[in-house]
């Protein structure tokens, strides 16, 4: 009975969102005609899907370019964020000096830095990767610090009682204890990395989904613009799912 209930809950995790998306799609399709909305303002879903199919080759190409930028920035953010979070937790001098600067920097609107990235690094992929990195970096740092700080005190005392070396305590206790928090930070960082890459493409780019949106807007092709927005949503959703699957795999296998 319990196994059957568990399977039912597992299926509902997929069927419930699918039904909601289907309902929203039907409402979108019918609302244009029912409320007499002009199609250049809001094209029906069928027109958007037709545009996606007609322009599928270019959409796939631009999606792949944006995905590469996002992944590069995300990996840099995870590696840098985890390393810095570990340093802030372990070294008081880093906590006193660097952490306040990071908090101040986080208060800056990242979109305001995008023109500067283009000036410094040009219209190539580097500026987009750095924007993805800047958007995703802080959540990983905070998640790493929170995970390390949340190590149960009684387990720390146990390791001290058996006189475990500092490295063994860190390796066998602090890191496994912080892993769930770090993985949650990575899941929060991935959509932000997508936003960062798109912002970078808005400000200065010759390719990518962000550039495609600007191009469609300049040509008053609303259906193509919506097609690019759908592509961005699909890319972000797919990357999030991949991070979530990777997080589960890391947690199940351990270190």
C-alpha positions as CSV (number, residue, x, y, z in Angstrom):
1,X,0.0,0.0,0.0
2,X,2.8,2.4,1.0
3,X,4.7,1.6,-2.2
4,X,1.6,2.3,-4.4
5,X,1.1,5.6,-2.6
6,X,4.7,6.5,-3.1
7,X,4.4,5.8,-6.9
8,X,1.3,7.9,-7.1
9,X,3.0,10.8,-5.4
10,X,6.0,10.4,-7.8
11,X,3.7,10.5,-10.8
12,X,1.8,13.5,-9.5
13,X,5.1,15.5,-9.4
14,X,5.0,15.4,-13.2
15,X,1.3,15.1,-14.0
16,X,0.2,18.1,-11.9
17,X,2.6,20.6,-13.5
18,X,1.9,19.2,-16.9
19,X,-1.9,19.7,-16.4
20,X,-1.3,23.2,-15.2
21,X,0.9,24.1,-18.2
22,X,-1.8,22.6,-20.5
23,X,-4.5,24.7,-18.9
24,X,-2.4,27.8,-19.2
25,X,-1.6,27.0,-22.8
26,X,-5.3,26.6,-23.6
27,X,-6.2,29.9,-21.9
28,X,-3.4,31.7,-23.8
29,X,-4.6,30.2,-27.1
30,X,-8.3,31.1,-26.5
31,X,-7.8,34.5,-24.8
32,X,-6.4,36.2,-27.9
33,X,-9.7,35.5,-29.8
34,X,-12.1,35.8,-26.9
35,X,-10.8,39.3,-25.8
36,X,-10.0,40.4,-29.3
37,X,-6.3,41.0,-28.6
38,X,-4.3,42.1,-31.6
39,X,-1.9,39.4,-32.6
40,X,1.1,41.8,-32.9
41,X,0.6,42.5,-29.2
42,X,0.0,38.9,-28.1
43,X,0.1,36.2,-30.7
44,X,-1.7,32.9,-29.9
45,X,0.3,30.0,-28.7
46,X,-0.3,28.2,-32.0
47,X,1.4,31.0,-33.9
48,X,4.3,31.0,-31.5
49,X,4.8,27.3,-31.9
50,X,4.6,27.7,-35.7
51,X,7.3,30.3,-35.5
52,X,9.4,28.0,-33.3
53,X,9.1,25.2,-35.9
54,X,9.8,27.5,-38.9
55,X,12.9,29.0,-37.2
56,X,13.9,25.8,-35.3
57,X,17.4,25.7,-36.8
58,X,18.3,29.2,-35.7
59,X,16.6,28.8,-32.3
60,X,18.6,25.6,-31.6
61,X,21.8,27.3,-32.6
62,X,21.2,30.4,-30.5
63,X,20.0,28.3,-27.6
64,X,23.2,26.2,-27.8
65,X,25.3,29.4,-27.7
66,X,23.5,30.8,-24.7
67,X,23.7,27.4,-23.0
68,X,27.4,27.4,-23.4
69,X,27.7,30.8,-21.8
70,X,25.4,29.9,-19.0
71,X,27.3,26.6,-18.2
72,X,30.7,28.3,-18.3
73,X,29.6,31.1,-15.9
74,X,27.7,28.6,-13.7
75,X,30.8,26.3,-13.3
76,X,33.0,29.3,-12.5
77,X,30.4,30.5,-9.9
78,X,30.2,27.1,-8.2
79,X,33.9,26.6,-8.0
80,X,34.7,30.1,-7.0
81,X,31.7,30.3,-4.6
82,X,32.5,27.0,-2.8
83,X,36.2,27.9,-2.5
84,X,35.5,31.4,-1.1
85,X,32.8,30.0,1.2
86,X,35.3,27.5,2.6
87,X,37.9,30.2,3.0
88,X,35.5,32.6,4.8
89,X,34.4,29.8,7.1
90,X,37.9,28.5,7.9
91,X,40.0,31.7,7.9
92,X,38.9,34.6,10.2
93,X,41.0,37.1,8.3
94,X,39.1,36.3,5.1
95,X,35.8,36.6,6.9
96,X,36.8,40.0,8.3
97,X,38.2,41.4,5.0
98,X,36.6,39.8,2.0
99,X,33.1,39.0,3.2
100,X,32.0,42.7,3.8
101,X,33.2,43.6,0.3
102,X,31.2,40.7,-1.2
103,X,28.1,41.9,0.6
104,X,28.6,45.4,-0.6
105,X,29.2,44.2,-4.1
106,X,26.1,42.0,-4.0
107,X,24.1,45.2,-3.4
108,X,25.1,46.6,-6.8
109,X,22.6,46.0,-9.6
110,X,24.4,43.5,-11.8
111,X,22.6,44.8,-14.9
112,X,24.5,48.1,-14.4
113,X,27.8,46.1,-14.8
114,X,26.9,44.7,-18.1
115,X,28.0,47.7,-20.2
116,X,31.3,47.7,-18.3
117,X,31.8,44.0,-19.1
118,X,31.3,44.8,-22.8
119,X,33.8,47.7,-22.7
120,X,36.4,45.6,-21.0
121,X,35.9,42.3,-22.7
122,X,34.1,43.1,-26.0
123,X,31.1,41.6,-27.7
124,X,32.4,38.0,-27.5
125,X,31.4,35.2,-25.1
126,X,33.7,36.3,-22.3
127,X,31.5,39.2,-21.2
128,X,28.4,37.0,-21.2
129,X,30.2,34.3,-19.2
130,X,31.3,36.9,-16.6
131,X,27.7,38.2,-16.3
132,X,26.4,34.7,-15.7
133,X,29.2,34.2,-13.1
134,X,28.3,37.5,-11.4
135,X,24.6,36.7,-11.1
136,X,25.2,33.1,-9.8
137,X,28.2,33.6,-7.6
138,X,26.8,35.1,-4.4
139,X,24.1,32.4,-3.7
140,X,26.7,29.7,-3.9
141,X,29.0,31.6,-1.4
142,X,26.1,32.1,1.1
143,X,24.9,28.5,0.7
144,X,28.4,27.1,1.3
145,X,28.9,29.3,4.4
146,X,25.4,28.4,5.8
147,X,26.0,24.7,5.2
148,X,29.4,24.7,7.0
149,X,28.1,26.8,9.8
150,X,25.1,24.4,10.3
151,X,27.3,21.4,11.1
152,X,25.7,19.8,14.3
153,X,27.7,20.8,17.3
154,X,27.4,17.4,19.0
155,X,29.1,15.8,16.0
156,X,31.9,18.3,16.1
157,X,32.4,17.5,19.8
158,X,32.4,13.8,19.0
159,X,35.2,14.2,16.4
160,X,37.1,16.3,18.9
161,X,36.6,13.6,21.6
162,X,38.2,10.9,19.3
163,X,41.0,13.4,18.4
164,X,40.3,13.3,14.7
165,X,42.7,15.5,12.7
166,X,41.3,18.8,11.4
167,X,41.5,17.6,7.8
168,X,39.6,14.4,8.7
169,X,36.9,16.4,10.6
170,X,36.6,18.7,7.6
171,X,36.5,15.9,5.1
172,X,34.2,13.5,6.9
173,X,32.0,15.9,8.8
174,X,31.8,19.5,7.6
175,X,31.7,18.8,3.9
176,X,29.0,16.1,4.0
177,X,27.0,18.2,6.4
178,X,27.2,21.2,4.0
179,X,26.5,19.3,0.8
180,X,22.7,19.7,0.9
181,X,23.0,23.4,1.4
182,X,25.6,23.7,-1.3
183,X,23.4,21.8,-3.7
184,X,20.5,24.1,-2.9
185,X,22.7,27.0,-3.6
186,X,23.6,25.6,-7.0
187,X,20.0,25.1,-7.8
188,X,19.3,28.7,-7.0
189,X,22.3,29.9,-8.9
190,X,21.5,28.1,-12.2
191,X,18.4,30.3,-13.2
192,X,20.4,33.4,-12.1
193,X,23.2,32.3,-14.5
194,X,20.7,32.1,-17.3
195,X,19.5,35.6,-16.5
196,X,23.0,36.9,-16.3
197,X,23.9,35.5,-19.8
198,X,20.7,37.0,-21.3
199,X,21.4,40.4,-19.8
200,X,24.9,40.3,-21.2
201,X,23.5,39.4,-24.6
202,X,21.0,42.3,-24.4
203,X,23.7,44.9,-23.7
204,X,26.2,43.7,-26.4
205,X,26.2,40.6,-28.5
206,X,26.0,39.3,-32.0
207,X,24.4,36.0,-31.2
208,X,22.5,34.2,-28.5
209,X,18.8,34.2,-27.4
210,X,19.1,37.6,-25.9
211,X,20.3,39.0,-29.2
212,X,17.5,37.1,-30.9
213,X,14.9,38.8,-28.7
214,X,16.3,42.3,-29.6
215,X,16.4,41.4,-33.3
216,X,12.8,40.1,-33.2
217,X,11.6,43.2,-31.3
218,X,13.3,45.6,-33.8
219,X,11.6,43.8,-36.7
220,X,8.2,43.8,-34.9
221,X,8.1,40.0,-35.0
222,X,6.2,39.3,-31.7
223,X,5.7,35.7,-32.5
224,X,9.4,35.2,-33.0
225,X,10.1,37.1,-29.8
226,X,7.8,34.8,-27.8
227,X,9.4,31.8,-29.5
228,X,12.8,33.0,-28.1
229,X,11.2,33.5,-24.7
230,X,9.9,30.0,-24.7
231,X,13.4,28.7,-25.8
232,X,14.9,30.6,-22.8
233,X,12.4,29.0,-20.5
234,X,13.2,25.5,-21.9
235,X,16.9,26.1,-21.5
236,X,16.6,27.3,-18.0
237,X,14.2,24.5,-17.0
238,X,16.4,21.8,-18.6
239,X,19.6,23.1,-16.9
240,X,17.8,23.3,-13.5
241,X,16.7,19.7,-13.9
242,X,20.2,18.6,-14.7
243,X,21.6,20.4,-11.6
244,X,18.9,18.8,-9.5
245,X,19.7,15.3,-10.8
246,X,23.4,16.0,-10.3
247,X,22.7,17.1,-6.7
248,X,20.8,13.9,-6.0
249,X,23.6,11.8,-7.4
250,X,26.2,13.6,-5.4
251,X,24.2,13.2,-2.2
252,X,23.4,9.5,-2.8
253,X,26.9,8.5,-3.6
254,X,28.5,10.7,-1.0
255,X,32.2,11.6,-1.2
